[in-house]
Amino acid sequence: MANDNGRAILLRFEIYDLYGVVLSMMRALIFLGALVSVPFSIEAQAGDPHLQLAKRVLSSVPLFDGHNDLPWAIRNADIPMDVRAYDISRPAVGHTDLKRLREGGVGAQFWSVYVPSTVMQTGDGARMQLEQIDVALQLLSDHREDLGLALTAADVMDVFHQGKVASMLGMEGGHAIENSLGALRAFYALGVRYMTLTHSANVDWADSCCEAPELSGLSPFGEEVVREMNWLGMLVDISHVSPGTMHDALDVAEAPVIFSHSSAKAITNHPRNVPDDVLRRLPENGGVVMVTFVESFVNEVVRTYEGPTIGSTPADAPRATLNDVADHIEHIRETAGIEHVAIGGDFDGIDRGPVGLEDVSTYPALFAELSRRGWTESELRALAADNMLRVMRAAEATARRLQTERGPSTATIEELDGLVP
C-alpha cells in the first residue's frame, strides 16, 4: 500500500508541472553546479578549517531540517497563498529562499503544512489542511529544478544526488484529521510524511505541551492514531505534546519517533522542550530530537525576559546565540546519544533566529562550531543526515511488516474513547 500511495502522489504531483522537461534539466544542471561550488567558497578554502569541514559534510550528505514554515509564510504574504508572487527564486522577505538554501547546504527539508489549532472551533481544519498541502506542492512544482518531492529515504538520496533539495511534507497538529483515521490515511496519500500529534492546544485524544492536561497523555484513540501512523509509515512527531503524551507515544510506537523542532528542557525550562527522562528513552525507540532555533527555547534568560518584544526591543534585551543551540545539541548527545539528535530550525515560523543563525544560509556556521568543540566528520554526518535517514528507513520497514499483518484500522474515537458523536 505504501508503494501504491507513493505512485499516486507522484502522479498527482505531475498536474502541477508548468515547466518543459528540457528547461527543467538545464536548470537542474545549473543548480547542481551552484550547490557543489558553494560549500567550497574562497572564504572556506582560505580560512577556518572547521568551516571547511562543515561545508564538506554538507556537500556530501543531505542536511535534514525537520521544520520550515515557508508554506504558512506564503499563506500570510501580501498576496495570500500566491506561490509565484512570493517567488523564492528572488531574495525573500522571510528566512528562506533558493539562494540561501544553497548557501546553507540544505539537502532535505520537511516543509511544515501547518494549520492553527483554532480550526477546532471553526470546523474548517481539513479544508485548510488541504490548502496548505496544495501550497507546498505548488512550491515544489514551480521550483522543481531546485526542489524535488521525496516520499521515502531512497527518494531523499535520489533527489539530493540530482542537486536538488529533497522536499517532504509535515503536518503540524493532529487536530486537522478531525478524529478520523481515514483522513489521516488520505493526508499520507497526498504526501504527508510526519504528523505532530498536537500543536499548542489539547486535542480530543492527546494532551499538548501548553494547556493543562486532560488525559494525562494519549487516550485509547490517540494510541490507535500512533499505531495507524506506524502502519502507514508516517513519522510520529511528538514536538508540541505534553510529557505524558511523549511517554505514551513511546510506549505504543513500533517505529522511531521524532521531535521535529524541540530542544532540551534541562537547559531551557520551556514546556516545548524535551525532558531528560524522555531523552533517556530514545535509544530504545530509535527516535531523534531535531533541535530547534527558537530563542526562548534555547536560552533561559530570553525565556524569562519580561521586557519589550521584537519591534520595540531595547539594545540591552537578551538574545540567544548559535552557541546556545550548540549547547542543546551537545546535551541531547550526552543524554540520549549521538544517534538521536538532528536539526529542526523552525525558520519562517519564528520572528528571528539566534545571533549567528539568522536564516537558512547559516547552518554551516553551526556545524563549524560543533567541529571546534571536537565533533568528528562522521559525527557531523550523523547529525546532518544519517540519523534521520535511519529513522525514515526504520519507519518504512515497520510499515511493510505491519501491512502484512493487518489492514487499515476501522476504529473510531466514539468506539475507543466513548465519546458521543
C-alpha positions in Angstrom: 0.0 0.0 0.0 2.8 2.4 0.8 4.3 2.0 -2.7 0.9 2.5 -4.3 0.4 5.7 -2.3 3.8 6.8 -3.5 2.9 6.3 -7.1 -0.4 8.0 -6.6 1.1 11.2 -5.1 3.8 11.3 -7.8 1.1 11.1 -10.5 -0.9 13.8 -8.8 2.2 15.9 -8.5 2.6 15.9 -12.3 -0.5 18.1 -12.7 1.4 21.0 -11.2 4.2 20.7 -13.8 4.3 24.0 -15.7 7.9 23.7 -16.9 9.2 21.9 -20.0 11.4 18.9 -19.5 14.4 20.3 -21.3 14.2 23.6 -19.3 14.0 21.6 -16.0 17.0 19.5 -16.9 19.1 22.5 -17.8 18.2 24.4 -14.6 18.9 21.3 -12.6 22.4 21.1 -14.0 23.0 24.8 -13.3 21.7 24.3 -9.7 23.9 21.2 -9.2 26.9 23.3 -10.2 26.0 26.0 -7.8 25.3 23.5 -5.0 28.7 21.9 -5.4 30.6 25.3 -5.7 29.0 27.0 -2.7 30.4 24.6 0.0 33.9 25.2 -1.2 33.9 29.0 -1.4 37.1 31.0 -1.4 36.4 32.0 2.2 36.2 28.4 3.3 39.3 27.3 1.4 41.5 30.1 2.7 40.0 30.4 6.2 38.7 28.4 9.1 39.4 24.7 8.8 36.2 24.0 10.9 34.1 25.8 8.3 35.8 23.8 5.6 34.9 20.6 7.4 31.3 21.8 7.9 30.9 22.6 4.2 32.5 19.4 3.1 30.0 17.4 5.3 27.0 19.4 4.0 28.0 18.9 0.4 28.4 15.1 0.8 25.2 14.3 2.7 21.7 15.9 2.6 21.3 18.2 5.7 17.9 17.4 7.1 15.9 20.2 8.6 12.8 19.0 10.4 10.6 22.1 10.2 10.3 25.1 8.0 7.1 27.2 7.9 7.5 28.7 4.4 4.1 27.4 3.3 2.5 29.3 6.2 4.5 32.4 5.3 3.2 32.2 1.7 -0.4 31.8 3.0 0.1 35.1 5.0 2.0 37.1 2.4 0.8 40.3 0.8 -0.9 38.2 -1.9 -2.1 35.3 0.3 -1.3 31.8 -0.9 0.2 33.0 -4.2 3.4 30.9 -4.5 4.6 32.7 -7.7 4.1 36.2 -6.1 6.2 35.1 -3.1 8.9 33.8 -5.5 11.7 32.2 -3.6 13.9 32.4 -6.7 14.5 36.0 -5.6 15.5 37.3 -2.1 12.6 36.6 0.1 11.3 38.7 3.0 11.5 35.8 5.4 14.2 33.4 6.3 14.1 31.1 3.2 14.8 31.4 -0.5 16.6 29.2 -3.0 19.9 31.2 -2.8 20.1 30.9 0.9 19.1 27.2 0.9 22.1 26.6 -1.3 24.4 28.6 0.9 23.2 26.7 3.9 23.8 23.3 2.3 20.2 22.3 3.0 19.7 18.9 1.3 16.4 17.6 2.8 13.7 19.8 4.1 10.4 19.0 5.8 8.1 21.8 4.8 5.5 22.3 7.5 1.9 22.4 6.3 0.8 24.0 9.5 -2.9 24.6 10.4 -3.7 26.5 13.6 -5.5 24.7 16.4 -8.2 27.4 16.3 -9.7 25.4 13.5 -11.2 23.1 16.2 -13.6 25.9 16.9 -14.3 27.0 13.3 -14.6 23.5 11.9 -12.6 24.1 8.8 -9.4 22.1 9.7 -9.5 19.6 6.9 -10.1 22.3 4.2 -7.3 24.4 5.5 -5.0 21.4 5.7 -5.7 20.6 2.0 -5.0 24.2 1.1 -1.6 24.1 2.8 -0.7 20.9 1.1 -1.7 22.5 -2.2 0.6 25.5 -1.4 3.5 23.2 -0.7 3.0 21.1 -3.8 2.8 24.3 -5.9 6.0 25.5 -4.4 7.7 22.2 -5.4 6.3 22.3 -8.9 7.2 26.0 -9.5 10.7 25.3 -8.4 11.1 21.7 -9.4 14.5 22.3 -10.9 15.7 23.1 -7.4 13.2 21.2 -5.1 12.2 17.6 -5.5 9.4 15.7 -3.8 10.6 12.9 -1.6 8.4 10.2 -0.1 11.0 7.8 1.2 14.6 7.7 2.4 15.6 6.4 -1.0 13.9 9.3 -2.7 15.8 11.7 -0.4 19.1 10.4 -1.7 17.9 10.3 -5.3 16.8 13.9 -5.2 19.9 15.0 -3.3 22.1 13.4 -6.0 20.2 15.3 -8.6 21.4 18.5 -7.0 18.0 19.4 -5.6 16.6 19.9 -2.1 14.7 16.7 -1.2 11.3 18.0 0.0 8.9 16.3 2.3 5.6 17.5 4.0 5.0 17.5 7.7 1.6 18.2 9.3 1.8 20.3 12.4 -1.1 19.3 14.6 -3.4 16.2 14.8 -6.4 18.4 15.0 -6.5 18.5 11.2 -7.5 14.9 10.9 -10.7 15.7 12.8 -10.6 12.5 14.8 -10.7 10.4 11.6 -8.2 7.6 10.7 -9.5 7.8 7.2 -8.5 11.4 7.0 -5.1 10.5 8.4 -4.6 8.0 5.6 -5.8 10.4 3.0 -3.2 13.0 4.1 -0.5 10.3 3.9 -1.6 9.6 0.3 -1.2 13.3 -0.5 2.4 13.1 0.5 2.5 13.9 4.2 5.3 12.0 5.9 5.1 13.2 9.5 2.3 14.5 11.8 2.8 16.4 15.0 0.2 14.8 17.4 -0.8 18.2 18.8 0.0 21.9 18.3 -0.2 24.2 21.4 -3.8 23.1 22.3 -5.1 19.7 23.5 -7.0 17.6 21.0 -9.7 15.1 21.9 -7.2 12.3 22.1 -3.9 13.8 23.2 -2.5 16.4 25.6 -0.5 19.3 24.3 2.6 20.9 25.9 0.9 24.2 26.5 -2.5 23.5 28.1 -3.5 21.9 31.3 -3.6 18.1 30.7 -7.0 16.5 30.3 -5.9 12.9 29.5 -2.5 12.5 31.2 -1.2 11.7 27.7 -2.9 9.8 25.0 -6.5 8.4 25.0 -7.1 4.9 23.6 -8.0 6.5 20.3 -4.7 8.5 20.5 -2.9 5.3 20.9 -4.6 4.0 17.8 -3.6 7.1 15.9 0.1 6.3 16.7 -0.4 2.6 15.6 -2.0 3.7 12.4 0.8 6.1 11.6 3.3 3.3 12.2 1.1 1.1 9.8 1.3 3.8 7.2 5.0 4.6 7.6 4.2 8.2 8.7 6.6 9.5 11.3 5.1 10.2 14.7 6.2 13.7 15.7 6.0 14.5 19.4 7.1 18.1 19.4 4.4 20.3 21.0 3.0 17.5 23.2 3.0 17.1 27.0 5.5 14.9 28.8 2.7 12.4 29.4 1.9 12.2 25.7 5.6 11.8 24.9 5.8 8.8 27.2 2.6 7.3 26.0 3.7 7.6 22.4 7.0 5.9 23.2 5.0 3.1 24.9 2.9 2.5 21.8 5.2 3.2 18.9 6.7 0.4 17.0 8.8 2.7 14.8 11.2 5.5 15.8 9.5 8.8 16.8 10.8 12.3 16.0 10.7 15.7 17.7 10.6 17.8 14.5 11.6 21.1 16.3 12.3 20.9 20.0 15.3 21.4 22.3 16.5 20.3 25.8 14.4 21.1 28.8 17.3 20.6 31.2 19.0 23.7 29.6 16.0 25.9 28.9 12.9 25.2 31.0 10.3 25.7 28.3 7.3 23.4 28.0 8.1 22.9 24.3 11.4 21.2 25.2 12.2 17.6 25.9 12.8 16.4 29.5 15.8 14.2 30.3 13.7 11.2 31.3 12.3 11.2 27.7 15.7 11.7 26.2 16.9 8.6 28.1 14.2 6.5 26.5 15.1 7.4 22.9 17.8 4.8 22.4 15.3 2.0 22.9 12.9 3.6 20.5 15.5 4.8 18.0 14.0 8.3 17.7 15.6 11.7 17.2 15.2 15.2 18.6 15.6 17.8 15.9 17.0 20.8 17.8 15.2 24.0 17.1 16.5 27.6 17.0 13.6 29.4 18.7 15.3 31.9 21.0 13.1 31.4 24.0 13.5 27.6 23.7 17.3 27.7 23.7 18.2 30.5 26.2 16.8 30.6 29.7 17.4 34.4 30.1 15.5 35.0 26.9 12.7 32.7 28.1 12.2 34.6 31.3 12.7 38.1 29.9 9.7 40.3 30.5 10.7 43.5 28.7 9.5 44.8 25.3 9.5 42.2 22.5 10.5 42.4 18.8 9.6 45.7 17.2 10.4 47.7 20.3 13.3 45.7 21.7 15.8 47.8 23.6 19.5 47.4 22.8 20.2 45.5 26.1 17.4 42.9 25.6 18.9 39.4 25.9 19.5 37.3 22.7 20.1 33.7 22.1 23.1 32.7 20.1 24.4 30.0 17.9 26.4 28.7 20.9 23.1 28.2 22.9 21.9 25.9 20.1 25.1 24.0 20.1 24.8 23.5 23.9 21.4 21.9 23.4 22.7 19.7 20.6 25.5 18.6 22.9 23.2 18.0 25.9 21.0 15.7 23.8 24.0 13.9 22.5 25.3 13.3 26.0 21.9 12.2 27.4 20.4 10.2 24.5 23.5 9.5 22.3 24.9 10.8 19.1 22.4 8.7 17.1 19.4 10.6 18.5 20.0 14.2 17.6 19.3 16.2 14.4 18.3 19.7 13.3 14.8 21.4 13.1 15.3 25.1 12.8 11.7 26.4 12.6 12.6 29.1 10.1 9.7 31.3 8.8 7.8 30.1 11.9 9.8 32.4 14.2 10.3 36.2 14.2 14.1 35.9 14.2 16.7 33.2 14.7 19.5 33.4 17.3 22.5 35.6 16.6 24.6 33.6 14.1 21.6 31.6 12.9 19.6 34.3 11.3 18.3 32.3 8.3 18.7 29.1 6.3 22.1 30.1 5.0 23.7 29.8 8.4 23.8 26.0 9.0 27.5 25.7 8.1 28.4 28.1 11.0 26.6 25.8 13.5 28.4 22.7 12.2 31.7 24.6 12.3 31.1 25.4 15.9 30.5 21.8 16.7 33.7 20.9 14.9 35.5 23.4 17.2 34.0 21.5 20.1 35.6 18.3 18.9 32.9 16.7 16.8 34.3 14.4 14.1 33.3 14.3 10.5 31.3 11.1 11.0 29.5 12.6 14.0 28.6 15.7 11.9 27.3 13.5 9.2 25.1 11.7 11.8 23.7 15.0 12.9 23.1 16.2 9.4 21.7 13.2 7.7 22.5 9.7 8.9 20.2 9.8 12.0 17.2 10.9 10.1 17.8 8.5 7.2 17.9 5.7 9.7 14.7 6.8 11.3 12.9 7.0 7.9 14.2 3.6 6.8 13.1 2.1 10.1 9.6 3.6 9.8 9.3 2.3 6.2 10.4 -1.2 7.3 7.9 -1.2 10.2 5.1 -0.2 7.8 5.9 -3.0 5.4 5.8 -5.5 8.2 2.6 -4.2 9.8 0.8 -4.1 6.4 1.4 -7.9 6.0 -0.2 -8.4 9.4 -3.4 -6.3 9.1 -5.3 -3.9 7.0 -6.2 -0.2 7.8 -7.8 0.4 11.1 -11.6 1.0 11.2 -11.6 2.2 14.8 -13.4 5.4 15.7 -13.0 7.8 18.6 -16.5 7.1 19.7 -15.8 3.4 19.9 -12.5 3.6 21.7 -12.9 6.7 23.9 -16.7 6.5 24.4 -17.3 10.0 23.0 -20.8 10.9 21.8 -20.7 11.7 18.0 
